[in-house]
Amino acid sequence: MKLSAQLPLPFFSQVSFIDKLLFTKHLSIMIKSGITIVEAFEILVSQTQSPVFKKVLDSVSTDIQNGKSLSDSLSKHPKVFDKFYTSIVAIGETSGTLDQSLLYLSQQLGKDYAFRKKIQGALMYPAIIFVVAAVVGMGVALFVLPKLLELFQDFETKLPLTTQILIYIAGAMQSYGVLIIAGFIG
């Protein structure tokens, strides 16, 4: 028997939402069709493309083979399987309706995924407008304001505060424009 410990996930690589959704749906179908949890995990581990998720599933599979419950095994990976997920699995194990609990979870994950996609779609237009406005603003600051700076410096009158601020920005962009843009992009 293998011993298993909680595998820390690298901070830069997380399990994708779609991987978790498909895993839950497939596990539900396999359990409903009569495949044991151990066999289902062996199949799912072999079919998983994500190396990080594969390590998590392998760890969970090892824990199950060592006699732990599915909910306890999943709860060792809170960055992948949150408290709601493990609680629903625990309820399914206790009531003997694990396949239905996993089906419910996959439906909820599907709804969450659709909601996230709608939010991303709704935020796309403002993001495009912001990027275009930033590019136009930088273009004006780099090319138009320096020309106006020369014009305003020729005047011998006291300029309004907003114009003075604009002249200061133009001077800064003329002198340090490339650094400012590189810092903004960075």
Secondary structure, 3 states (H helix, E strand, C coil): CCCCCCCCCCCCCCCCHHHHHHHHHHHHHHHHCCCCHHHHHHHHHHHCCCHHHHHHHHHHHHHHHCCCCHHHHHHCCCCCCCHHHHHHHHHHHHHCCHHHHHHHHHHHHHHHHHHHHHHHHHHHHHHHHHHHHHHHHHHHHHHHHHHHHHHHHHCCCCCCHHHHHHHHHHHHHHHHHHHHHHHHHC
